[in-house]
Amino acid sequence: MSNAKEMDVKVKFGLKSFITVVALLFAVLIAVGVLTYVIPAGKYQTYTTDNGLATDNPFLVYNEDENLNGQIVPNSYQVLTKEQNGTRLAWWRWILAPFEAVVLGSSAGNEIVIIVLLLVLGGTFKVLESSGGLVSLVRILIEKLHKQRFLMIWVITLVIMILSAVFGLQEQLLILYPVFAMLCVAMNWSKFTAISFVLISSGVGFTTAISNPLTIGMASSVAGTQITDGMGYRFIIFAVMYVLTSLFLVAMAKRDEAKATEKFDIAGFTLSTPEEHKQDQYKAKLIVILFGIALFAVVASSIVNLMLPKPNATITMVAMAVAFIVGTVVIGKKLLGSFKEMGKQFVAGLKDVAPSIVIIMVAFGITYIADRGNIMHTIFNYFHNLVMTMNPYVSVLLMYALVLIVEFFIPSASAKAVLIIPMLTVTEIAGISKSVIILTYLFADGYTNVLFPTCGTLLVGLGLADVSYAQWFKKTILFQLVLMALSVGFLMLAVALGM
């Protein structure tokens, strides 16, 4: 590894990985379709801000508080008759669900924004890669940080976890993968380790939310509590999980080094002339500016999101997409010399990540089938009735299991909050505070974002790194089980302390 070409990392989907992921998702899709014919269809009434006139729809309840709009009405569950459940998809339409979800799904807007963002990131990747800018940035980083490479992992983990815990970033952080991939290849670390930096760190950070508007922000708003309630305890959890995650990633990097056939040599990355080094610094500076513009857009939009009654993930994603488009046009022209060449490379990048569209569509198709089959409210009603009859410790475990099940069908954190939090907080559960209920929701929602095959961000990330889901599961499941055990322990402690 003595030149830039050997650090070159292609950011595109491997064919084998793509086929495996799509096949896995379609298997899940069919299984969910079968469940819609097995699990009784049922539905809760929902609040609406209509004009209050009589309606033929028994599942709309008028209210004057717009903050309740779209939320379910507690204790209003009804089993649907065969005629009422006419929206359930016929088995032959399951194959069309990924396409219908884009147009008719309740999360269609969010799905489209995610697809657009990933395409923009793909175009940006290609511009930075083809210009040699990413190689220059990595070369500068290696020159300055190679002696503190394991300390660098601790810093990377902290930054990503903070971005996720405070601002709710996850899929947006996939933009960092090309930098990590090149850095890892140069350090004799694997691409598996590179994508773990993004997925593991962001997944744990997203779960241990400090002010994440999509989880703790939405849940607090729905429950009628303050986002600061229980924040001190969440800070302690964040610190513990940060140490554990950093140790895991460092261990992964050390394992890669032990398996490497050749040792890292800084001399292989030392450029021969001062002019080449100066050019590297120039390119690296431009890329840092580009990432800075995007980060500013994300932070600014996230702050706005925190102030909204109902935070919306699309706001941050749209802001980030716009920032990268503008930044890539300006900085990409400087790196490649012309708008024509920049446009050519950007389009090539779109093609490289185009398979992500299929993955996202199938993942949302699964949610669409479950939603149309009206089985989610039935599952929730069953667990809710159990929770109300158990002691607080068992109730917390049941709530944890409930969110895990719902998470499989509905990866969206804010959508689950609107469904779950009202029911569990309106009716008092003996020995369990609203803060503990919200913490249970946070834990069960977040960690599975890097475990369940229905999470689009996980599958797209694995596709970019050409890592199969089977490999990911095998190498991370022990760590994820430890995280789950710790999260349950923190919940039991919270109940014991009467938090």
C-alpha positions in Angstrom: 0.0 0.0 0.0 2.3 2.7 -1.2 0.2 4.8 -3.4 -3.2 6.4 -3.7 -4.7 3.7 -6.0 -4.3 1.2 -3.2 -6.4 3.3 -1.0 -9.1 3.6 -3.6 -12.5 2.2 -2.3 -15.5 1.8 -4.6 -18.7 3.0 -3.0 -21.2 0.8 -4.8 -23.3 -2.3 -4.1 -21.8 -5.7 -4.6 -24.1 -7.9 -6.7 -24.0 -10.8 -4.3 -24.8 -8.6 -1.3 -27.6 -6.9 -3.2 -29.3 -10.1 -4.2 -29.0 -11.5 -0.7 -30.5 -8.4 0.9 -33.4 -8.2 -1.5 -34.1 -11.9 -1.2 -34.1 -11.6 2.6 -36.5 -8.6 2.5 -38.9 -10.3 0.1 -39.0 -13.4 2.4 -39.9 -11.1 5.3 -42.5 -9.3 3.1 -44.2 -12.5 2.2 -44.2 -13.6 5.9 -45.8 -10.3 6.9 -48.4 -10.7 4.2 -49.3 -14.2 5.6 -49.6 -12.7 9.1 -52.2 -10.2 7.8 -54.4 -13.3 7.1 -53.6 -14.9 10.5 -53.7 -12.1 13.0 -57.2 -10.6 13.5 -57.6 -7.1 12.0 -58.3 -4.4 14.5 -58.0 -0.7 15.0 -58.0 2.1 17.5 -59.9 5.3 16.9 -57.8 8.3 16.1 -58.0 12.0 16.8 -58.7 14.4 13.9 -58.9 18.1 13.6 -61.8 18.0 11.1 -64.7 20.5 11.4 -66.5 18.3 13.9 -69.4 17.4 11.5 -70.8 13.8 11.7 -68.7 11.3 9.8 -69.3 7.7 8.6 -65.8 6.8 9.7 -65.9 5.3 13.2 -62.2 5.7 13.6 -62.1 9.5 13.5 -62.6 11.4 16.8 -62.9 15.1 16.7 -60.7 17.2 19.0 -59.7 20.8 19.3 -56.0 20.2 20.2 -54.0 19.9 17.0 -51.1 18.3 18.9 -53.3 15.2 19.2 -54.1 15.0 15.5 -53.3 11.5 14.2 -52.8 9.9 17.7 -54.9 6.9 18.8 -57.6 7.2 21.4 -56.9 5.0 24.4 -59.3 2.2 25.2 -61.0 2.5 21.7 -59.7 -0.7 20.1 -62.3 -2.6 17.9 -62.0 -5.8 16.0 -62.7 -5.1 12.3 -65.3 -7.0 10.4 -64.5 -8.6 7.1 -66.1 -5.7 5.3 -64.3 -3.1 7.4 -60.9 -4.7 6.6 -61.3 -4.4 2.9 -58.0 -2.5 2.7 -56.0 -5.7 3.4 -53.9 -6.5 0.4 -54.7 -9.6 -1.7 -51.8 -12.0 -1.8 -51.1 -11.3 -5.4 -50.6 -7.6 -4.6 -47.8 -8.3 -2.1 -45.3 -8.1 -5.0 -46.6 -4.7 -5.8 -46.4 -3.4 -2.3 -43.0 -1.8 -2.7 -44.4 0.3 -5.5 -47.7 1.1 -3.9 -45.9 2.2 -0.7 -44.2 5.0 -2.6 -47.5 6.4 -3.8 -50.1 5.3 -1.2 -48.2 4.5 1.9 -48.5 6.6 5.1 -44.7 7.1 5.0 -44.4 7.8 1.3 -43.0 11.3 1.8 -40.4 10.1 4.2 -39.5 7.2 1.8 -39.0 9.5 -1.1 -36.8 11.9 0.9 -34.6 9.0 2.1 -34.2 7.8 -1.5 -33.3 11.2 -2.7 -30.8 11.8 0.1 -29.0 8.5 -0.6 -28.8 9.3 -4.3 -27.4 12.7 -3.5 -24.8 11.1 -1.2 -23.9 8.6 -3.9 -23.3 11.4 -6.4 -21.2 13.3 -3.8 -19.2 10.2 -3.0 -18.3 9.8 -6.6 -17.2 13.4 -7.1 -15.0 13.3 -4.1 -13.6 9.9 -5.0 -12.8 10.6 -8.7 -11.2 14.0 -7.9 -8.7 12.3 -5.5 -10.0 14.5 -2.7 -10.9 11.6 -0.4 -7.5 10.0 -0.9 -5.9 13.4 0.0 -8.0 13.8 3.1 -7.2 10.3 4.3 -3.5 10.8 3.6 -3.5 14.0 5.7 -5.4 12.2 8.5 -3.0 9.2 8.5 0.0 11.5 8.5 -1.3 13.3 11.6 -3.1 10.6 13.5 -1.4 7.2 12.7 0.3 7.0 16.1 -3.0 7.7 17.9 -5.1 5.5 15.6 -6.9 3.8 18.5 -7.5 7.1 20.2 -9.0 8.2 16.9 -11.6 5.4 17.1 -12.7 6.7 20.5 -13.0 10.3 19.1 -14.9 9.1 16.0 -17.3 7.0 18.1 -18.0 10.0 20.4 -18.7 12.4 17.6 -21.0 10.0 15.8 -22.8 9.1 19.0 -23.4 12.7 19.9 -24.7 13.5 16.4 -27.2 10.7 16.7 -28.1 11.2 20.4 -28.6 14.9 20.1 -29.8 15.5 16.6 -31.2 12.1 15.6 -28.8 11.4 12.6 -28.5 7.9 11.3 -28.9 7.4 7.5 -27.4 10.8 7.0 -24.1 9.6 8.5 -23.6 7.1 5.7 -21.8 10.1 3.9 -18.9 9.3 6.3 -18.4 5.7 5.0 -16.1 6.5 2.1 -13.7 8.4 4.4 -13.7 5.6 6.9 -13.4 2.9 4.2 -10.3 4.5 2.8 -8.9 5.1 6.2 -9.5 1.5 7.3 -7.9 0.1 4.1 -4.9 2.2 4.6 -4.6 1.1 8.3 -5.1 -2.6 7.3 -8.5 -2.6 8.8 -11.5 -4.2 7.0 -14.4 -2.5 5.3 -16.6 -4.3 7.9 -14.8 -2.3 10.5 -15.4 0.9 8.4 -19.1 0.4 8.1 -19.3 -0.5 11.8 -17.9 2.9 12.7 -21.0 4.4 11.1 -23.7 1.8 11.9 -22.8 0.7 15.4 -21.9 4.2 16.7 -25.0 5.8 15.2 -27.2 3.0 16.3 -26.1 3.1 19.9 -26.1 7.0 19.9 -29.6 7.0 18.5 -30.8 4.7 21.3 -29.1 6.6 24.2 -31.0 9.8 23.1 -30.1 13.0 24.9 -32.3 15.3 22.9 -33.0 13.3 19.7 -36.1 15.0 18.3 -37.2 11.8 16.5 -37.3 9.7 19.7 -37.1 11.4 23.0 -38.5 14.6 21.5 -41.5 13.0 19.9 -42.1 10.6 22.8 -42.0 13.5 25.4 -44.4 15.6 23.3 -46.9 12.7 22.9 -46.6 11.8 26.6 -47.0 15.4 27.8 -43.6 15.4 29.6 -40.5 17.5 29.2 -37.5 16.4 27.2 -35.3 17.1 30.2 -37.2 14.6 32.4 -34.8 11.7 33.2 -32.0 13.4 31.2 -29.4 12.9 34.0 -30.0 9.1 33.9 -29.8 9.1 30.1 -26.4 10.9 30.3 -25.1 8.1 32.6 -26.4 5.4 30.2 -24.8 7.3 27.2 -21.4 7.3 29.0 -21.6 3.6 29.7 -22.7 2.7 26.2 -20.0 5.0 24.7 -17.2 3.2 26.6 -18.6 -0.2 25.6 -19.0 0.7 21.9 -15.5 2.3 21.7 -14.0 -0.9 23.2 -15.8 -3.1 20.8 -14.7 -1.0 17.7 -11.1 -0.9 19.0 -11.1 -4.6 19.5 -12.4 -5.0 15.9 -9.6 -2.9 14.5 -7.0 -4.7 16.5 -8.3 -8.1 15.3 -8.0 -6.8 11.7 -4.4 -5.8 12.3 -3.6 -9.2 13.8 -5.0 -10.9 10.6 -3.3 -8.5 8.2 -0.6 -10.0 5.9 1.5 -6.8 6.0 2.0 -4.1 8.7 1.0 -0.5 8.3 4.0 1.7 7.2 3.6 5.5 7.3 6.4 5.8 4.8 4.2 4.3 2.1 1.9 7.4 2.4 4.6 10.1 2.5 4.5 12.1 -0.7 7.7 12.8 -2.6 7.4 16.5 -3.1 6.2 19.5 -1.1 4.0 20.5 -4.1 2.1 17.2 -3.9 1.7 17.6 -0.1 0.4 21.2 -0.7 -2.1 19.8 -3.2 -3.3 17.2 -0.7 -3.8 19.9 1.9 -5.8 22.0 -0.6 -8.1 19.1 -1.6 -8.6 18.0 2.0 -9.5 21.6 3.0 -12.2 21.7 0.4 -13.7 18.4 1.5 -13.7 19.6 5.2 -15.5 22.7 4.0 -18.1 20.6 2.2 -18.7 18.4 5.3 -18.8 21.6 7.4 -21.6 23.1 5.2 -23.6 19.9 5.5 -23.0 19.7 9.3 -24.2 23.2 9.7 -27.3 22.5 7.7 -28.0 19.4 9.8 -27.5 21.2 13.2 -29.5 24.2 12.2 -32.4 22.1 10.9 -32.2 19.8 13.9 -32.5 22.8 16.3 -35.6 23.9 14.4 -36.9 20.4 14.6 -36.5 20.4 18.4 -38.7 23.4 18.7 -41.6 21.9 16.7 -44.5 20.2 18.4 -44.1 17.2 16.2 -40.4 16.7 15.0 -40.1 15.4 11.5 -37.1 13.5 10.2 -37.6 14.7 6.7 -36.7 18.3 7.7 -33.1 17.4 8.5 -32.7 15.1 5.5 -34.0 17.7 3.1 -31.6 20.3 4.6 -28.7 17.9 4.3 -29.5 17.0 0.7 -29.7 20.6 -0.3 -26.5 21.4 1.5 -24.6 18.6 -0.3 -26.0 19.5 -3.7 -25.0 23.1 -3.3 -21.6 22.2 -1.7 -20.8 19.6 -4.4 -21.6 21.9 -7.2 -19.3 24.6 -5.8 -16.5 22.5 -4.4 -16.8 19.7 -7.0 -16.1 22.2 -9.8 -12.9 23.3 -8.0 -11.8 19.7 -7.5 -12.5 18.4 -11.0 -12.0 21.6 -13.0 -15.3 21.9 -14.8 -19.0 21.6 -14.2 -19.2 19.1 -17.1 -16.8 16.6 -15.5 -18.4 17.1 -12.1 -21.9 16.4 -13.5 -20.5 13.3 -15.3 -19.1 11.9 -12.0 -22.2 12.8 -10.0 -24.4 10.9 -12.4 -22.0 7.9 -12.2 -22.4 8.1 -8.4 -26.2 8.0 -8.8 -25.9 4.8 -10.7 -23.5 3.2 -8.1 -26.1 3.6 -5.3 -29.2 3.1 -7.4 -29.7 -0.4 -5.9 -30.5 1.3 -2.6 -33.8 2.4 -4.1 -34.9 -1.2 -4.5 -33.9 -2.0 -0.9 -35.6 1.0 0.6 -38.8 0.3 -1.5 -39.0 -3.3 -0.4 -38.4 -2.4 3.3 -41.2 0.2 3.2 -43.4 -2.3 1.3 -43.2 -4.6 4.4 -44.5 -1.7 6.6 -47.2 -1.0 4.0 -48.5 -4.5 4.0 -48.7 -4.6 7.8 -50.4 -1.2 7.9 -53.0 -2.2 5.2 -53.7 -5.5 7.0 -54.5 -3.6 10.3 -52.5 -6.0 12.4 -50.3 -3.6 14.3 -53.1 -2.3 16.6 -54.1 -5.8 17.3 -50.6 -6.8 18.4 -50.4 -3.6 20.5 -53.8 -4.2 22.2 -52.8 -7.7 23.2 -49.6 -6.6 24.9 -51.2 -3.6 26.4 -53.8 -5.7 28.2 -51.0 -8.0 29.5 -49.0 -5.0 30.8 -51.9 -3.7 32.8 -52.1 -6.9 34.8 -48.4 -7.5 35.7 -46.0 -6.3 38.3 -43.9 -3.3 37.2 -40.7 -5.4 36.4 -42.6 -7.8 34.2 -44.6 -5.0 32.7 -41.4 -3.2 31.6 -40.1 -6.4 29.9 -43.5 -6.8 28.1 -43.3 -3.2 26.9 -39.8 -3.9 25.7 -40.9 -6.9 23.8 -43.9 -5.0 22.4 -41.7 -2.3 20.9 -39.3 -4.9 19.5 -42.1 -6.5 17.6 -43.5 -3.2 16.4 -40.0 -2.1 15.4 -39.8 -5.0 13.0 -42.8 -3.8 11.1 -42.4 0.0 11.6 -38.7 1.1 11.7 -39.8 4.8 11.9 -39.1 6.0 15.5 -41.6 8.9 15.4 -44.4 6.7 13.9 -44.0 4.2 16.7 -44.1 7.0 19.3 -47.5 8.1 18.1 -48.8 4.6 18.2 -47.3 3.3 21.5 -46.6 6.2 23.9 -50.2 7.5 24.2 -51.6 4.1 25.2 -48.9 3.4 27.8 -48.9 6.8 29.4 -52.6 7.9 29.5 -53.6 5.0 31.7 -51.4 4.8 34.8 -49.3 1.6 35.2 -48.6 0.8 38.8 -44.9 1.3 39.7 -43.9 2.7 36.3 -43.4 6.4 35.5 -43.8 8.0 32.1 -40.0 8.5 32.1 -39.4 4.8 32.4 -42.0 4.0 29.7 -40.2 6.4 27.3 -36.8 4.9 28.2 -38.2 1.5 27.4 -39.4 2.8 24.1 -36.0 4.4 23.4 -34.0 1.2 24.1 -36.2 -1.2 22.1 -36.5 1.2 19.2 -32.9 2.1 18.8 -30.6 -1.0 19.2 -32.6 -3.0 16.7 -31.9 -0.3 14.0 -28.6 -2.2 13.4 -30.1 -5.7 13.9 -33.4 -6.1 12.1 -33.3 -6.8 8.4 -36.3 -4.4 7.9 -34.1 -1.3 8.7 -33.3 0.4 5.4 -30.3 2.3 6.8 -28.6 -1.0 8.0 -29.2 -2.7 4.6 -28.0 0.2 2.5 -24.9 0.5 4.7 -24.1 -3.2 4.3 -24.7 -2.9 0.6 -22.3 -0.1 0.2 -19.6 -2.0 2.1 -20.4 -5.2 0.3 -21.1 -7.0 3.6 -23.8 -9.6 3.8 -26.5 -9.5 6.4 -25.4 -13.0 7.6 -21.8 -11.7 8.1 -23.1 -8.7 10.0 -25.4 -10.8 12.2 -22.6 -13.3 13.0 -20.0 -10.7 13.9 -22.2 -8.3 15.9 -24.9 -10.4 17.6 -22.9 -11.0 20.8 -22.2 -7.3 21.2 -25.9 -6.5 20.5 -27.0 -9.0 23.0 -24.7 -7.4 25.6 -26.3 -4.0 24.7 -29.8 -5.5 25.1 -28.9 -7.1 28.5 -27.5 -3.8 29.7 -30.5 -1.8 28.6 -32.8 -4.2 30.4 -30.6 -3.8 33.5 -30.9 0.0 33.3 -34.7 -0.3 33.0 -34.9 -2.6 36.1 -32.7 -0.2 38.0 -34.9 2.7 37.0 -38.0 0.9 38.2 -36.3 0.0 41.5 -35.3 3.6 42.1 -38.8 4.8 41.3 -37.6 7.1 38.6 
